[in-house]
Amino acid sequence: MSNFTKWILVGLLTSASCSSPDEEAEASKNVEGDLEVSAPETSSARTDAEIQATARAIHDRVLVLDAHADIEIPDNLSRYAGPDGMSRVAPVKLHAGGVDAVVVAAAVGPGPRDEAGFVEARQQADAEVAAIHAQVADATTKTVLATSAEAIVEAHENGQVAMILGFQNARILGLDPKGVDEFHAAGVRVFALTHMGHNDFADSSRPVYNGETSSYEPDAEHGGLSELGVAAIQRINDLGAVVDISQLSKQAALQAIELSRAPVLATHSNVQALTNVRRNLSDEEIDRIGATGGVIHVAAFRGYLFDSNDPELDRRIRETRTEHGLPQKYDYPFELYWEIEGCEAQQAYTGAISDLLGEGSAEVVVNHIDYIVDRIGIDHAGIGNDFNHGGGIAGFIDASGALVVTEALVRRGYTRLRLKRSGVQTSCV
């Protein structure tokens, strides 16, 4: 395993699992052996001002990293950019939120899998990578391109934000896994094989709708990874980069976990047991990631956080789909609406769903983190917000609001002390 892989797997841990030395000392009084007796200081005994001060101290002390955001090209913003016309992880927002590093992915969506489609996808990805290179070349942004563990740490020590390049959707590569080398040479260190829709490398957790045939892709095209996908993962390992399993089908994800010679990341994936959508991770996937040393990064994205066990909410989502001419079956409230013709009609549907789900909250984000911590341990839990592609909750619509999640973690009682929760060893490095 490369030094970069080792560091990034540790460095992407949620920063708010740490507390001050004084809190640790107090906590040690409440611990017998390895078993937690009580929290170091219950949230009910602490004022909001005290919680905010603790959270701010954490941000000032540790390296805070967001494991996933899409890249926005300044002169060609997507509809997911901020209302201010800037990326949700623009340098000014990262600095304001105390976010010290972020994985920014060159990502493309589904499209034709022919020569013209491959060329178009590659051009888009190249333009996104170039946008990050242009950003870090501007000294006023106080950002650097980090391609090593040392560079990330050095940036933090120098008051700069480390931009770590990611990659999402091997449709960009066409049919040639050697393209992994070319993106690695351009600085990419985190590779995800799929986005929405299957490609020639792997099956996606989100089959796409084909307007020409009025049907969806089959749930699986390759039965997980294709031979190209296997070759790509082997090459990612050879280069010392990191495999990201977010967006893969369950079968492909499990195959990737077992195939990879280094631990994998899920850079923006939530818990399926709490929010039952295929895009989230099953307990089996969570367990295998934990057993092989990987990290799961929870996304502050309402579509991956809603309470799927609420029968009234489920009924209202299905009714809304019917009202907009869609089948009642859905895998994600915001997805599976592509058969709606026209951008305005699609936006009317997503707007109605947005109203149903509400703003979302940091408390729900922490529920998903808690689930992972209790099941496989805190060393395997992190945060990756999917900004610029749907991420955002109340008080945290871009990187400037990162303190909201840290406050929620502090309120929940996370500490630096090494404890055992539900029989799982937990800690913060």
Secondary structure, DSSP 8 states (H G I E B T S, - for coil): --HHHHHHHHHTB-GGG---HHHHHHHHTTEETTEE-S-SS-GGGS-HHHHHHHHHHHHHHS--EEEEEE--BTTB--TTS-TTSS-TT-HHHHHHHT--EEEEEEE------SHHHHHHHHHHHHHHHHHHHHHHHSGGG-EEE--SHHHHHHHHHTT-EEEEEEEE-GGGGTT-TTHHHHHHHTTEEEEE--SSS--SSB-BSS--EETTTTEE--S-SSSSB-HHHHHHHHHHHHHT-EEE-TTB-HHHHHHHHHH-SS--EETT--BTTTS--TTSB-HHHHHHHHHTT-EEEE--BGGGTS-TT-HHHHHHHHHHHHHTT--S--SSTTSS-TTS-SHHHHHHHHHHHHHHH-S--HHHHHHHHHHHHHHH-GGGEEE---BTTT-BBTTBSSGGGTHHHHHHHHHHT--SS-EEETTEEE---
